[in-house]
Amino acid sequence: MQYQANDLEQHWMPFTSNREFKADPRLIVGGSGVYFTDHKGGTVIDGCSGLFCCPLGHGRKEIAEAVYQQLLENDYASPFMTSTPGAFELANRVARITPDSINHVFFVNSGSESIDTALKMVMAYHRARGEGHRTRFVSRERAYHGVNIGGVSLAGMVKNRETFTSVMPNVVAMRHTWNPDELFVRGRPESGAELADDLARFCETYGGSTIAAVFVEPIAGSTGVLVPPKGYLERLREICDEHGILLVFDEVITGFGRLGHAFASQAFDVTPDIMTMAKALTNGAQPMGAVAVSDEVYKTITEAAAENAIEFFHGYTYSGPPAACAAGIAVQKIYDEENSFDKAAQLSDYFLDGLFSLRDLDCVKDIRGYGLLGAVELKPKGAPGALGTQVQKDLFWNGMHLKFTGDAGIVAPAFVAEKAQVDEMIDKLRATLEAI
């Protein structure tokens, strides 16, 4: 099926060069397993699980049937002062796989909303403790925390915030952890734990008692897969404990098995106070995100309110809608039944072997990876990001979907991928990069 620019004009696309796309569209009209079908009838292997959100592959009938049956039974109920059984069941299932101390789950619609919700939870927690003077937040350079105003305020990627000037004040950024002198590191770098001492410096400069929370992606994903150095996350936890600062892990990409464990907090053996999540929560079948908090955070906020009073003045019309909960429950069942997280762990070495085999290409600047998450960073050609944008388009027409941020291509196979399909991804990447 062919489309003309005029057929596409009314839809304003996100994070896209709209004028270029509408002149030469790349439309996906079908999906099954680890493959898409484009609008010209071509087959496109999905190299990044949709947008990191479809680790179980596409077209899972179990999820579709669960959503369908739920819509027939009960399509919607207000989450304010009423609820539905599915919201409680899904919260219980998520709490079973979070760290032991994190047992309370608040549902939202996206990863971006999970960040803004977590910011409010942090504020409510400190106010309930009589420490409302903690108004400063710490993030990191090259950080991505979604696109709502709170997440943009925390952002460390300049293009995501330079147009939007009225952001939250009192946000300071630690240095990122990528070392240009330490390239092609597989797994966690040996050096760099001392970068966490930026937080200690902020405590000395501003006063630790003024800092409310530190937000970090355990692996900085959207900026190009920056794997934390050994000891780095542990040191952040230590400094937070010393100063009464909450530690928030943004697990929107790393959550639900991407690193071979349920969450990165378990992969790296560091437990935060709050975790944000989305994407693989429903395998991308329904929009949904969540914030999971420790018993301490939940009880402090709820017990500070008067009896029978609303404790947390926050929520969305779609905080845990029935269809999304049905999708989430179906997905969690599949994770259990198919041992999906173990499969991701077992496939990791083979995937990383393939990814790092590309280091001989002249156009490759660096390769990084952990679990089933990796990045191939290209040497810039022209303006920063110009080459990556072109390669992403070339890859699509060569039969592979991949997410690029700037000149870094992010590879995240589905957990259901076979070794032969990993080989296919690497072969298509190599062929496309050799043609640059």
FENHUKA-V700971 format. One record per helix or strand of 2 or more residues. SS is the DSSP state (helix for helix, strand for strand). FROM is the first residue (numbers start at 1). TO is the last residue. If there is no record, write none. Layout:
BEGIN
SS_FROM_TO, SS_FROM_TO
END
This chain:
BEGIN
helix_5_8, helix_18_23, strand_28_33, strand_35_38, strand_43_46, helix_49_52, helix_61_73, helix_85_97, strand_102_108, helix_111_128, strand_136_140, helix_149_154, helix_158_160, strand_171_174, helix_193_210, strand_211_216, strand_219_220, strand_226_227, helix_232_243, strand_246_250, helix_264_267, strand_274_277, helix_279_281, strand_289_294, helix_295_303, helix_322_337, helix_340_360, strand_364_370, strand_373_378, helix_386_397, strand_400_401, strand_403_405, strand_408_411, helix_419_434
END
